[in-house]
Amino acid sequence: KENGEWRCIDDSVPKPHDLNTALCEYFIPFNEKMTPAEVKIEAYGMGGIGICHVEADGHVPCAITAVDGTVENPANLLADDVRFAWFGNQSTHDAYFNDAIADTVHAVIMTLSM
């Protein structure tokens, strides 16, 4: 967040690199002179996404300050391990037939350790 505005550093559709495990890793460079104080993760669409760890410029999340939409086990984002937080609806079928489900944005805002 900079001057009260969120900066988008990635807007992709994550796909697993290995279909046997369905896991993928993303390293998103943050090439700025400022140090981020908060991270916001959003997901929406048909089906959901599991995220297990966040780190920004060497800083890890130390607290969750907000959760919107459907996020199961958001506290798992605070640990550097393989437990994940699930963003969204696990049923692609339900979202396909219900625009409100597919269009709902699921989000977590985390404060980073300094």
Summary of the structure (lengths in Angstrom):
residues: 114
radius of gyration: 14.5
end to end distance: 14.7
largest distance: 44.8
contacts: 261
relative contact order: 0.25
helix: 13%
strand: 31%
